[in-house]
């Protein structure tokens, strides 16, 4: 009974795998080696883009009021659902 239970979960004795050569292991991992030589060049870093700044008559007080309105509208939306 116990042997049947062990065989069910695959914990029985396993045969040792035969050792493989280094060339075979490399071929299994990376495929067959070719004679091609590739040259990889790094692309130059792109120029950093300027962040557009908003210019205008937006004062600190107007910004604060707009933020309060936005917060109030979020509160109304969450209580409505």
N, C-alpha and C positions, 0 to 999 in steps of 0.2 A: 504494500500500500504506500509506504513512504517513498520508494523508488519511483512509483508512478507519479506521485505528487511532484517530486523533483524533476522528472522528465517533462512534466507539464509546463513548468516555468523555466525550462532550459538551463537548469543548474547542474546538469550531468557532466560527466567528463568530456572534455573537448580535446581533439587531436591538436598537437602543436603544429603551427604553421611552419612550413619550410622556410629557411632564411633566403632572402633574395639578394641579388647583387646590387651594387650601387647604381649601375647603369640602368637596371630594370626599375629600380625605385624612382630614378629621375624621369625615366620615360613615362611611368605611371602618373607622376605628379605634374610634369610640365609638357608632356608630349614629345614627339620626335624633334630632335635638334636640327635646325636648318642652317645652311651656310650663309644666310642673309645677314648683313650687318646694317642695323638701323641707326641713324643719327637723330637725336631728339634735341631740338633747340627750344630754349625758353622764350616765350613771348614777352615783349616789354610790358611793364605795368602801364595800364591806361592812366591818363591824366585824371586826377581827382576832380569830380564835378563840383561846381560851386553850389552851395545850398541857397535856393532863392529866399530872399528875405522879404517879408511883407512890409512895404513902406506905405505910410498913409497917416491918417489922423487917429489911429487906434491908441487911446491913452490907457493908462493903467486902470482908471475908474471904469471906462467903457468895457475893458476886458473882464474886469471883475463882475460887472453886471451881466455880461453875456454868459459868463460861466455860471452865475447863479440861476439864470433862466434855463440853461441847459440841465443843471442839477434838478431844478424843480420839475422840469418836463420828464426827467427820468423817474423821479419819485411818483409822479402821477401815472406814468405808464405801468410801473410795477404794482401799484395798488389797484389798477383797473382790471388786471388779469386775475 
